[in-house]
Amino acid sequence: MTATRLYHLPGSRSNRVLWLFEEIGEPFEVTVLTREDRGTAEHRARHPLGRVPVIEDDAGFTFESAAIMLALADRHPESGLSFPLGTHERDLVYQWVLFSIAELERTTTDARTAADTNPERQAAAAEEFAARQAVVEEALAGRDFLVGDQLTVADIAVGSVLVFAQRVGVLADTPNTTRYLSALTNRPARQAAYPAS
């Protein structure tokens, strides 16, 4: 079996998958794309909308960052990035990965999109994000990670969106979230995946 390949556009959602690969520590390959590459027929054969990330292995292509991250954690149980199937901890990993996309990222993206054109919409999105950040803040009370006592794919998913929210300017400086984000961004695997940040 050949190493899994990541189709990657720096500064995009594919960075979170790159971070996960770095945490897993197994060999993988990266094909760096440009924005123009995404529109080619070759890439649309990998992802019909021409987006990233996409991974490729001997079985074929998989797209959508949350799906890729959960699948990679499943494929590498030795990494400790998830919990055994059927456990409540595994359920919580799914919960937080999906929360990162459906709640945190959605409201952050809304705030960024409206920032220059619709101040009312931007303010509403920022308010929505604050309510969602409060959920994370409370979940981190007295703990270093979202699930159990170890880094999981849930932390990589949530952490990557919190960094995005910080750049957009909607992340509040709250004690648990600030401590958590500092610890995540200082991880060597995260720094390898985001060398410019």
C-alpha positions as CSV (number, residue, x, y, z in Angstrom):
1,M,0.0,0.0,0.0
2,T,1.3,3.4,-0.9
3,A,1.3,6.3,1.6
4,T,-1.8,8.4,1.8
5,R,-1.6,11.6,-0.2
6,L,-3.0,14.9,0.8
7,Y,-4.0,17.5,-1.8
8,H,-3.2,20.7,0.0
9,L,-3.6,24.4,-0.5
10,P,-1.6,26.3,2.2
11,G,-3.8,28.6,4.3
12,S,-6.9,26.6,3.7
13,R,-8.9,23.9,5.6
14,S,-6.4,21.4,4.4
15,N,-3.9,22.7,7.0
16,R,-6.0,21.1,9.7
17,V,-5.6,17.7,8.0
18,L,-1.9,18.4,7.6
19,W,-1.7,19.1,11.3
20,L,-3.4,15.7,12.0
21,F,-1.0,13.9,9.7
22,E,1.9,15.5,11.7
23,E,0.4,14.3,15.0
24,I,-0.1,10.8,13.7
25,G,3.6,10.6,12.7
26,E,3.2,8.0,9.9
27,P,4.6,8.6,6.4
28,F,2.3,10.6,4.1
29,E,2.7,12.5,0.8
30,V,1.6,16.1,0.0
31,T,0.7,17.6,-3.4
32,V,0.5,21.3,-3.0
33,L,-2.0,23.0,-5.3
34,T,-2.6,26.6,-6.3
35,R,-6.0,28.2,-6.4
36,E,-6.0,27.8,-10.1
37,D,-5.3,24.1,-9.9
38,R,-8.5,23.6,-8.0
39,G,-10.5,24.4,-11.1
40,T,-8.8,21.8,-13.4
41,A,-10.6,18.7,-14.6
42,E,-7.9,16.7,-12.9
43,H,-8.7,18.1,-9.5
44,R,-12.4,18.1,-10.1
45,A,-12.1,14.3,-10.5
46,R,-10.8,14.3,-6.9
47,H,-13.4,16.7,-5.6
48,P,-16.4,17.7,-7.8
49,L,-16.4,21.2,-6.4
50,G,-12.7,21.7,-6.9
51,R,-12.0,22.2,-3.1
52,V,-9.4,21.0,-0.7
53,P,-8.6,19.0,1.3
54,V,-8.7,15.7,-0.5
55,I,-6.8,12.6,0.5
56,E,-6.0,9.7,-1.8
57,D,-5.0,6.2,-1.0
58,D,-5.2,2.8,-2.8
59,A,-9.0,2.8,-2.3
60,G,-9.6,6.2,-3.9
61,F,-10.4,9.8,-2.9
62,T,-12.0,11.2,0.3
63,F,-13.0,14.9,0.7
64,E,-14.4,17.1,3.4
65,S,-12.0,18.0,6.2
66,A,-14.1,16.7,9.1
67,A,-14.7,13.3,7.4
68,I,-11.0,13.0,6.5
69,M,-9.9,13.8,10.1
70,L,-12.3,11.3,11.7
71,A,-11.3,8.6,9.1
72,L,-7.6,9.2,9.7
73,A,-8.0,9.0,13.5
74,D,-9.9,5.7,12.9
75,R,-7.2,4.3,10.7
76,H,-4.5,5.1,13.3
77,P,-5.8,4.0,16.7
78,E,-2.2,3.8,17.9
79,S,-2.0,7.6,17.7
80,G,-4.4,8.0,20.6
81,L,-6.3,10.7,18.6
82,S,-9.7,9.1,19.3
83,F,-11.2,6.5,21.5
84,P,-12.6,3.0,21.0
85,L,-15.8,2.6,19.0
86,G,-18.8,2.4,21.3
87,T,-17.4,4.5,24.1
88,H,-18.9,7.8,25.2
89,E,-15.6,9.4,24.6
90,R,-15.7,8.4,21.0
91,D,-19.2,10.0,20.8
92,L,-17.8,13.2,22.2
93,V,-15.0,13.3,19.7
94,Y,-17.6,13.1,16.9
95,Q,-19.6,15.8,18.7
96,W,-16.8,18.3,18.9
97,V,-15.5,17.7,15.4
98,L,-18.9,18.4,13.9
99,F,-19.5,21.3,16.3
100,S,-16.2,22.9,15.0
101,I,-17.6,22.9,11.5
102,A,-21.3,23.4,11.9
103,E,-21.2,26.0,14.7
104,L,-17.7,27.6,15.2
105,E,-16.5,27.7,11.6
106,R,-19.9,28.7,10.1
107,T,-20.3,31.7,12.3
108,T,-16.7,32.8,11.9
109,T,-17.0,32.5,8.1
110,D,-20.2,34.6,8.3
111,A,-18.5,37.3,10.3
112,R,-15.5,37.4,7.9
113,T,-17.7,37.5,4.8
114,A,-19.9,40.4,6.1
115,A,-17.0,42.4,7.7
116,D,-16.7,44.9,4.8
117,T,-20.2,44.9,3.4
118,N,-22.8,44.3,6.1
119,P,-21.9,45.6,9.6
120,E,-25.2,44.4,11.0
121,R,-24.7,40.9,9.7
122,Q,-21.1,40.9,10.9
123,A,-22.2,41.9,14.4
124,A,-24.9,39.2,14.5
125,A,-22.4,36.6,13.4
126,A,-19.9,37.7,15.9
127,E,-22.6,37.5,18.6
128,E,-23.5,34.0,17.5
129,F,-19.8,33.0,17.6
130,A,-19.5,34.3,21.1
131,A,-22.3,32.0,22.3
132,R,-20.5,29.1,20.7
133,Q,-17.1,30.0,22.1
134,A,-18.8,30.1,25.5
135,V,-19.7,26.4,25.1
136,V,-16.0,25.6,24.4
137,E,-14.9,27.8,27.3
138,E,-17.2,25.9,29.7
139,A,-16.1,22.5,28.4
140,L,-12.5,23.4,29.0
141,A,-13.0,24.3,32.7
142,G,-10.4,22.4,34.7
143,R,-9.2,20.4,31.7
144,D,-6.5,20.6,29.1
145,F,-8.4,18.8,26.3
146,L,-12.0,18.6,25.2
147,V,-12.3,14.8,25.6
148,G,-10.6,12.7,28.2
149,D,-7.0,13.5,29.2
150,Q,-5.4,13.5,25.8
151,L,-5.2,15.4,22.6
152,T,-7.7,14.0,20.1
153,V,-8.9,14.9,16.6
154,A,-11.6,17.0,18.4
155,D,-8.9,19.4,19.6
156,I,-7.3,19.7,16.2
157,A,-10.7,20.5,14.6
158,V,-11.8,22.9,17.3
159,G,-8.3,24.5,17.7
160,S,-7.9,25.1,14.0
161,V,-11.2,27.0,13.9
162,L,-10.4,29.0,17.0
163,V,-7.2,30.2,15.3
164,F,-9.3,31.2,12.3
165,A,-11.7,33.0,14.6
166,Q,-8.8,34.8,16.2
167,R,-7.6,36.1,12.8
168,V,-11.1,37.2,11.9
169,G,-11.3,39.1,15.2
170,V,-14.2,37.4,16.8
171,L,-12.4,35.3,19.4
172,A,-12.8,36.6,22.9
173,D,-9.8,36.5,25.3
174,T,-11.3,34.1,27.8
175,P,-9.1,32.2,30.2
176,N,-9.8,28.6,29.3
177,T,-9.9,29.2,25.6
178,T,-6.8,31.3,25.6
179,R,-4.8,28.8,27.7
180,Y,-6.0,25.9,25.4
181,L,-5.2,27.7,22.2
182,S,-1.7,28.6,23.4
183,A,-1.0,25.0,24.2
184,L,-2.3,23.8,20.9
185,T,-0.5,26.3,18.8
186,N,2.8,25.5,20.5
187,R,2.6,21.8,19.6
188,P,5.5,20.8,17.2
189,A,3.1,19.1,14.9
190,R,0.9,22.1,14.6
191,Q,3.9,24.4,14.0
192,A,5.0,22.0,11.2
193,A,1.6,22.2,9.6
194,Y,1.4,26.0,9.9
195,P,4.9,27.2,9.5
196,A,4.0,30.8,8.8
197,S,1.8,31.3,11.8
